[in-house]
């Protein structure tokens, strides 16, 4: 299986679980495009609070991590996650949820 095949499988899996954003993800023909969509969603969720938001943001971040692994850009994800955690340091529930998922 080539890297392109793996990336295509990643996009397909994310589209299936994409909910309202599945159509937009389906249009993303490359993992990098899908990551841009996930980034916008993650950025918008950071402005909200509550346990369901923490879970949703964590799910997006797990998808982003998988996508960055697929593309070999894990350092970019690590920098994004580090900045997110620093900016959300008062959100203890979010940080606990991220920790529980290895993020």
Secondary structure, DSSP 8 states (H G I E B T S, - for coil): --HHHHHHHHHHHHHHT-GGGHHHHHH--SHHHHHHHHHHHHHHHTT--SHHHHHHHHHHHHHHHHHHHHHT-HHHHHHHHHHHHHHTTT-HHHHHHHHHTT-
